[in-house]
Each structure stands twice: as structure tokens, then as C-alpha cells.
């Protein structure tokens, strides 16, 4: 079974994919091969997967943002929500607004109040226009009437020096990737607190509009036989509960939040609706 990973080798998505492939191979008695097809915000890998033979021997692993987000932002994407079968969700990559350790802000409501009092003067870093890091803050800004200075970066490593030095007032960082970093998280976007930061509340807990996490899981080409999907879903569930996947996720500070096929399909459709509404309001939809 070939597993297409939309992101580069060595990153957290790739490492989780390889752990998953090993666990599923053991459960199915079938060899799995991880192939990295990264680039273009994950759309290259998803484009290849959408055209693959729907027989269960080609799967995709990674965030579903290239389906529920990038397909709205980039013209000419040769797939849509209905181009795939959503086999299972493995983990959620939560994001969080973060401030330098010497920042006076100890909570997200304090920061929002400061932004309201200083329109157009507060800068924040995010991971690219239309990314979850970007849209999570823009969702709050739109609903709270905030004006911010938006500073996009190509990666968290590039944002970190500016956040650490105070050149940015705050930044949006992955919660799992924030462990041991020299900044303070104010809240996390997602339906639950992050295990690595149990004292940091969710955005919803502090009374502000939350936003979807980065949902990562297995998808297959549309038309994959139902019996094959059932077997893959069962193998997914077993792998998600395996000791090997637990070890990998703990090492990466990622949270395994498993959803079966039906729930994952519903989540993908809901994410697309929310993204389309927000991107339309922001004037960013390209198709």
C-alpha cells in the first residue's frame, strides 16, 4: 500500500505517517510504503491521490487543509471535497496565540482588549495567507472588529526570532511545537486543552470565537470499495490505539484524536463550510 504524504520528510506529519503505516502494516499483514509528494501547500500530494486508482492500494496521510482550505484559495485545483473517501482522522494539530515571555499580556481577552484600544498598531505573525494560523486570528478579528498588522511567515522557525525579540506583539504557533520554546501561550484553538499545556484554556473557554484545528488523517480516492474502506477503518482504529503510535505522538507532543470514517467525513464537510464562509468574508476565495 502506497501512502502519499503531502509534506516533507522529517517533519511531524511525516513522522506520524510513518508510525501509522508501521502500525497498520502490522494489523493488516500488508506492507506499507510512505512516499513524500510535498509542495504547493499540500495540493500536489492531494492532486496525485485524487487521480489514483480507487482500489485501496493508494492512500493519503496528512492534514485535510489542502481539501477544505487550499482548494478555495488556489485556482485550478483538480479536486474537491467529493474527490476523496475520508477513512479516519488520526490527530489534530492545535494552534495557539503566543506572546514573548516579557509580554504584559497574560490572557487572550487582555490581548484582544489592547488590540481594540490600538487599532492597526498591533502586529502578529502567522504561517501564510489562508493557513489555519492566519484564519484562526482573522475569525476573531472579523467577529470582534479588530484591526491588526498581519505578518506572514513561511514557517514557525522563521517567525520565532521576531516573536522572541518583541518585534511581533504576538504570533500563532502550533501548540505541540511550542513545548520548550521561549514564549507563552494564551489559549489554544480546538475543542479541548492540549495535553502538553493543561493550564492553558481553549479559546472558547475564555469566551472568544474558536476555530478548527488542523485535522490529520487518512483519505482515499473516491470510489474505493466499501469493504476495502471498512477494513482500512478497522486497521486505522487499531493503529490509533497501539503502543507504537502512542510513543510517536508523545515524542512529538501531538494528540491522537481518532475519528472513524463517518465522523471524519462530517468534520471535513463542516470545515469546508466554515472556511468558505470566512474566506468569502475576507475576500480571499479564488474559485
C-alpha positions as CSV (number, residue, x, y, z in Angstrom):
1,X,0.0,0.0,0.0
2,X,1.5,3.4,-1.0
3,X,0.8,6.2,1.4
4,X,1.2,9.7,-0.1
5,X,2.3,12.3,2.4
6,X,1.8,15.9,1.3
7,X,4.6,17.3,3.4
8,X,8.4,16.9,3.5
9,X,10.2,14.0,5.1
10,X,11.3,14.5,8.7
11,X,8.5,16.8,9.9
12,X,5.8,15.9,12.4
13,X,3.3,14.9,9.8
14,X,5.8,12.6,8.0
15,X,6.8,11.0,11.3
16,X,3.2,10.4,12.4
17,X,2.5,8.9,8.9
18,X,5.4,6.5,9.2
19,X,4.3,5.4,12.7
20,X,0.8,4.9,11.4
21,X,2.0,3.0,8.3
22,X,4.0,0.6,10.5
23,X,1.1,0.0,12.9
24,X,-1.4,-0.6,10.1
25,X,1.0,-2.9,8.3
26,X,1.3,-5.0,11.4
27,X,-2.5,-5.1,11.8
28,X,-3.3,-5.9,8.2
29,X,-0.3,-8.1,7.4
30,X,0.4,-5.9,4.4
31,X,3.4,-3.8,3.5
32,X,3.1,0.0,3.5
33,X,5.4,2.4,1.7
34,X,5.4,6.1,2.6
35,X,6.0,8.4,-0.4
36,X,6.5,12.2,0.1
37,X,4.9,14.4,-2.5
38,X,5.2,17.8,-0.8
39,X,4.8,21.3,-2.2
40,X,2.2,23.9,-3.0
41,X,0.7,23.8,0.5
42,X,-0.1,20.1,0.2
43,X,-2.0,20.4,-3.0
44,X,0.5,18.4,-5.1
45,X,0.1,15.2,-3.0
46,X,-3.7,15.5,-2.9
47,X,-3.8,16.1,-6.7
48,X,-1.9,12.9,-7.2
49,X,-4.1,11.0,-4.8
50,X,-7.3,12.2,-6.4
51,X,-6.2,10.7,-9.7
52,X,-5.0,7.4,-8.2
53,X,-6.8,4.0,-8.8
54,X,-9.5,3.6,-6.2
55,X,-8.6,0.1,-5.0
56,X,-7.3,0.8,-1.5
57,X,-3.6,0.4,-2.5
58,X,-3.0,4.2,-2.7
59,X,-3.9,6.3,0.4
60,X,-3.0,9.8,1.5
61,X,-2.0,10.8,5.0
62,X,-1.8,14.4,6.3
63,X,-3.8,17.5,7.0
64,X,-7.1,17.9,5.1
65,X,-6.5,21.6,4.7
66,X,-5.5,21.2,1.1
67,X,-9.0,19.9,0.6
68,X,-11.1,22.1,2.9
69,X,-9.0,25.3,2.5
70,X,-6.4,25.4,-0.3
71,X,-8.9,24.3,-2.9
72,X,-10.8,27.6,-2.2
73,X,-7.6,29.7,-2.3
74,X,-5.8,28.4,-5.4
75,X,-7.4,28.5,-8.9
76,X,-7.3,25.3,-10.9
77,X,-7.0,22.7,-8.1
78,X,-8.2,19.5,-9.8
79,X,-10.2,18.1,-6.9
80,X,-12.8,19.0,-4.3
81,X,-14.4,17.7,-1.2
82,X,-16.1,14.9,-3.1
83,X,-12.9,13.6,-4.7
84,X,-12.0,11.6,-1.6
85,X,-13.1,9.0,0.9
86,X,-12.3,10.1,4.5
87,X,-11.1,6.9,6.1
88,X,-10.1,8.1,9.6
89,X,-8.7,11.0,11.5
90,X,-5.6,10.3,13.5
91,X,-4.6,13.5,15.2
92,X,-5.3,17.2,15.5
93,X,-2.6,19.9,15.2
94,X,-3.8,22.7,17.5
95,X,-2.7,26.3,17.1
96,X,-2.3,28.9,19.8
97,X,-1.7,32.7,20.1
98,X,1.7,33.1,21.8
99,X,3.4,36.2,23.3
100,X,7.1,36.8,24.3
101,X,7.8,35.8,27.9
102,X,8.2,39.5,28.9
103,X,4.8,40.4,27.4
104,X,2.4,42.1,29.8
105,X,-0.5,40.0,28.4
106,X,-1.4,37.0,30.5
107,X,-4.6,36.1,28.8
108,X,-6.2,36.3,25.3
109,X,-9.0,38.7,26.4
110,X,-6.3,41.1,27.7
111,X,-4.6,41.0,24.3
112,X,-7.9,41.5,22.5
113,X,-8.8,44.5,24.6
114,X,-5.4,46.0,23.8
115,X,-5.9,45.4,20.1
116,X,-9.3,47.2,20.3
117,X,-7.7,50.1,22.0
118,X,-4.9,50.3,19.5
119,X,-6.4,49.6,16.0
120,X,-3.9,49.0,13.3
121,X,-0.9,49.1,15.7
122,X,-0.6,45.5,17.0
123,X,1.4,43.1,14.8
124,X,1.1,39.3,14.7
125,X,2.9,36.5,12.9
126,X,1.2,33.7,11.1
127,X,2.1,30.9,8.7
128,X,0.8,32.1,5.4
129,X,-2.4,33.7,4.0
130,X,-5.3,31.2,4.3
131,X,-3.4,28.9,6.8
132,X,-5.2,27.8,10.0
133,X,-2.8,30.1,11.9
134,X,-4.0,33.0,9.8
135,X,-7.7,32.2,9.7
136,X,-8.0,31.5,13.4
137,X,-7.0,35.1,14.2
138,X,-8.9,36.6,11.3
139,X,-12.0,34.8,12.6
140,X,-11.7,36.6,15.9
141,X,-10.7,39.9,14.2
142,X,-13.8,39.7,12.0
143,X,-16.2,39.0,14.8
144,X,-14.7,41.4,17.3
145,X,-14.0,44.2,14.9
146,X,-10.2,44.2,15.3
147,X,-7.6,45.8,13.0
148,X,-4.2,44.1,13.1
149,X,-0.9,44.3,11.2
150,X,-0.6,40.9,9.5
151,X,2.9,39.4,9.1
152,X,3.0,36.1,7.2
153,X,6.0,33.7,7.5
154,X,7.0,30.6,5.6
155,X,7.5,28.6,8.8
156,X,7.4,28.8,12.6
157,X,11.2,28.7,12.8
158,X,11.4,32.0,10.8
159,X,8.7,33.6,13.0
160,X,10.4,32.6,16.3
161,X,13.2,35.2,16.4
162,X,10.8,38.1,15.7
163,X,8.4,36.8,18.4
164,X,11.1,36.2,20.9
165,X,12.7,39.7,20.3
166,X,9.3,41.5,20.6
167,X,9.3,42.7,17.0
168,X,6.0,40.9,16.9
169,X,3.4,41.6,19.5
170,X,2.2,38.0,19.2
171,X,2.3,35.1,16.9
172,X,0.2,32.0,16.1
173,X,2.2,28.8,16.7
174,X,1.4,25.1,16.8
175,X,0.8,24.0,20.4
176,X,2.7,20.8,20.0
177,X,5.7,22.6,18.6
178,X,5.6,25.2,21.4
179,X,6.9,22.8,24.0
180,X,10.2,24.2,25.4
181,X,10.0,27.4,23.3
182,X,10.7,30.8,24.9
183,X,7.2,32.2,24.7
184,X,3.9,32.0,26.5
185,X,0.6,30.5,25.1
186,X,-2.5,32.5,25.9
187,X,-5.1,29.9,24.7
188,X,-5.5,27.1,22.2
189,X,-7.8,26.7,19.3
190,X,-9.7,23.4,19.4
191,X,-12.3,21.5,21.3
192,X,-10.1,20.6,24.3
193,X,-7.0,21.7,26.1
194,X,-3.6,20.5,24.8
195,X,-2.1,17.7,26.9
196,X,1.3,19.5,27.0
197,X,-0.3,22.7,28.3
198,X,-3.1,21.6,30.7
199,X,-3.2,25.0,32.3
200,X,-3.8,26.9,29.1
201,X,-7.5,27.3,28.3
202,X,-9.2,26.9,25.0
203,X,-10.2,30.0,23.1
204,X,-13.9,29.1,23.6
205,X,-13.3,28.8,27.4
206,X,-12.3,32.5,27.5
207,X,-15.4,33.5,25.6
208,X,-13.9,34.2,22.2
209,X,-14.7,32.6,18.8
210,X,-12.7,29.4,18.3
211,X,-11.6,27.8,15.1
212,X,-11.0,24.3,13.7
213,X,-7.7,22.6,14.4
214,X,-5.5,21.0,11.7
215,X,-7.2,17.7,11.2
216,X,-4.8,15.0,10.0
217,X,-5.8,11.5,8.9
218,X,-6.1,9.0,6.0
219,X,-8.0,9.7,2.9
220,X,-8.5,7.5,-0.2
221,X,-9.6,8.2,-3.8
222,X,-13.3,8.5,-4.3
223,X,-14.9,5.2,-5.3
224,X,-12.7,2.9,-3.1
225,X,-14.9,-0.2,-2.5
226,X,-16.9,-0.1,0.8
227,X,-15.5,-3.4,2.0
228,X,-11.9,-2.1,1.5
229,X,-12.8,1.1,3.3
230,X,-14.2,-0.9,6.2
231,X,-11.0,-2.9,6.5
232,X,-8.9,0.2,6.4
233,X,-11.0,1.9,9.0
234,X,-10.7,-1.0,11.3
235,X,-6.9,-1.0,10.8
236,X,-6.8,2.7,11.5
237,X,-8.7,2.3,14.8
238,X,-6.3,-0.4,15.9
239,X,-3.2,1.6,14.9
240,X,-4.5,4.7,16.8
241,X,-4.7,2.6,20.0
242,X,-1.3,1.0,19.5
243,X,1.6,1.5,21.9
244,X,3.9,2.4,19.0
245,X,1.6,5.3,17.8
246,X,1.2,6.5,21.4
247,X,5.0,6.6,21.7
248,X,5.4,8.5,18.5
249,X,2.7,11.0,19.3
250,X,4.0,11.7,22.8
251,X,7.5,12.3,21.5
252,X,6.1,14.8,19.0
253,X,3.7,16.3,21.5
254,X,0.8,15.6,19.1
255,X,-2.5,14.5,20.4
256,X,-4.1,11.4,18.9
257,X,-7.8,12.3,18.5
258,X,-9.3,9.5,16.5
259,X,-12.4,9.8,14.4
260,X,-13.9,7.0,12.3
261,X,-15.0,7.3,8.7
262,X,-18.4,8.8,9.3
263,X,-17.3,11.4,11.9
264,X,-14.2,12.3,9.8
265,X,-16.4,12.8,6.7
266,X,-18.7,15.1,8.6
267,X,-15.8,17.1,10.1
268,X,-14.3,17.6,6.6
269,X,-17.6,18.9,5.3
270,X,-18.1,21.2,8.3
271,X,-14.5,22.6,7.9
272,X,-15.1,23.4,4.3
273,X,-18.3,25.3,5.1
274,X,-16.7,27.3,7.8
275,X,-13.6,28.1,5.7
276,X,-15.8,29.1,2.7
277,X,-17.8,31.5,4.9
278,X,-14.8,33.1,6.4
279,X,-12.7,33.3,3.2
280,X,-15.7,34.8,1.5
281,X,-16.0,37.5,4.2
282,X,-12.2,38.2,3.9
283,X,-12.4,38.4,0.1
284,X,-9.9,35.5,-0.4
285,X,-11.9,32.9,-2.3
286,X,-10.3,32.3,-5.7
287,X,-12.8,29.8,-7.2
